Amino acid sequence: MSLSRTDRVTLRPATPADAPLLEAWDREEHVIACTTDDPEAEVAFGGQDWAEELAAASPVSFHLIAEVNGRPIGTMQVIDPHLEPTRYWGEIEPDLRALDIWIGPKDALGLGFGTQMMSSALDDCFADPAVTGVVIDPLASNTDAHRFYQRLGFEPVGRRLFNDEDDCLVHRLSREAWERRRAA
């Protein structure tokens, strides 16, 4: 099935049955390039155990699968970075959400699906009146991602080293900025 810009994205909760799909996407060059600056990497996310990750879903950290006409094309992770048990975000204020997004199949890139995915997830995040902002952590080298997030209203807040190796440019979107954008 061919994809087009007029297709609409829907998001659904990921289940452990989605693990093989995520494992396959982890081997896509464009996914690897968004997750590491290591030119020798053969898999994204350091070989994440997706079955375990998806089985551990909770209100604090969960994954969504993006579909177009019933075909999975991407995934997102939604996290409460203040409560998340691995403490990936370290000391961070409460009432935020952190998002991670990637498109799996190469033929789904450049069709606006990422924008649809982010817009839907941001609407869901800000539907909770306690949420004051959303943070993201693209690699500092991933200037395409920076432009993408900034078009959505995110502002860079500074570089930060995650996991002692991932040099990222953290961005933040405030509730006020999102509401202004949605009203425009």
N, C-alpha and C positions, 0 to 999 in steps of 0.2 A: 504494500500500500504506500503510495507516495504522499508526502506531507506538503502542506502549503501554509502560507501566512494567514489564510482565512480560517484554519482549523483552530478549535478552542481546546485549551488544556483543562483537565479536571485533576484534582488532587484527591488521593485516597490514602488511608493509613497503610504503611508497609507491614507485611507479615513475614514470618520466617520463610514462607514459600517463595519470597522475592530474593532470597539470598543468592541463588545461582545467577540471577540477572545482574545483581550488583557486583558479584565476583567477575562476571564477564566484562561489565563496563569498566571495572578497575584496571583492565588490561588495554583499554583504549588510550592511544598516545595523548589525545587532547585532555583526557581526565588525569592522566599521570602528570602532565605538564602543569596542571592547575593545583596539584597537591604537593609538589616537591621541586626543588631546583636541582636535584641530583640527576645528571644526564644519563646515569647508568641504571636508574630505576626502571624496573620492568612491570611494576604493579603500583597502583595508587594506594594511599592510606597505609603504607607499610604492611600490606597483606592482612588487613582487617578481617576478623572472623565474623562475617556478616550474619550467619545463622545465630550466633551468640548475641551480637549487637541488636538484631531485630527482636529476638526473644526477650531482651532486657528493656523493651520500651516501657516508658512510664510518663506521667504528666511532666516530668522534669526534662526528659530527653526522648524524642521519638522521631521516626522517619516517615516521610510521605513519599508516595510514588506519583509522578505526574504521568498522565495518560492523554493521548490524542486518539480519538475514535477507538478507544479500548486498547490501544497499543502503548506500552510503557516507553517513555522517552526521557525520563529524568527522575531525579530524586532530590529531596530536601531533608535536612535535619533541623529540628526546632529544639532549642535548649533554653532552659532557665540557667544562665551562666553562674548565678549566685548560689544556686542549690545543687548544681550538677556534681555528682560524687567524685569524679576524677580531678576536679579543681583545675581543669584545663585553662580556664580564664583567670585563675589565681584570685586575688582579692579584687572583687568587683561589686559594685553597688547592687542592691536588690531592685526588683521591678523592671528588669531588662529581659530581653530575649536575644538569643544569638541564632543566626541562620547560616546554614551551609547549603549550597546548591550546586548541582552539576547535571549537565545533559549527557546521556549515555551514548546513544548511537550518533555517529557522525552526520547522518543525513537529517538529523533534527536540529542541527546548529544553524544559527543565523536566520531563523524563521519567526523570532519574537516569542518563542515559548518560554525562555528564561524570564522575560519581562512579565509574562502572564503568571508564571509560577511565583515570582517574587511579589507581585501585586496581590495575589490571592493570599499568600502567606502573611504578608504585612497587614492586610485587612484583618486576618484571623488573630494575629498578635495584638493589634491595637483594639480588637473587640473587647479585650480584657481591660477595664478602666484603670487597673493598677499599673499596667505596663506603660513606662515613660519613654522607652527607647529600644531600638534594636541595634545590635552590634554585629559586625562581620570581620573576618580576618583573612582577606586574600593575600597571597604572597606579595611581597614588595615588588618583585620582578614582574608580576602579572598586571601590566598596565591596561590591558584590555578589560580585565575585571574591574579595575579602578574606575575606568570611564563608564562602564555598565552601571555600577553601583551609584556613582555620582549623578548619572542621568535620572536615577530613581530618587534622588534627594539626599543620599548619604554624604556625609562630610568626613574627610580624613581627620583622625585625631592623633595619629602618631604611629611610629614603627614600634614593633614589639617582637621579641624572640619567643616562639612557642616551642615546647618540647626540646629546648636547648639546640634547635637546629632550623626551625622554620621562621625565616625573617619575613614578617608580615606587616602590612600597612593597615592598621585597624581603622575601620570607618564606623560611623554612628549615624543613625537617623532618629531624630526626636519625634515624639508624638505630634508636636506642633507643626513641624516641617511636613510630616506625612498628611496631616489634616489640611494644611494649606495646599499641598499638591493635589489631594483628592477633590478639593473644592474648586480648583482652577479649571 
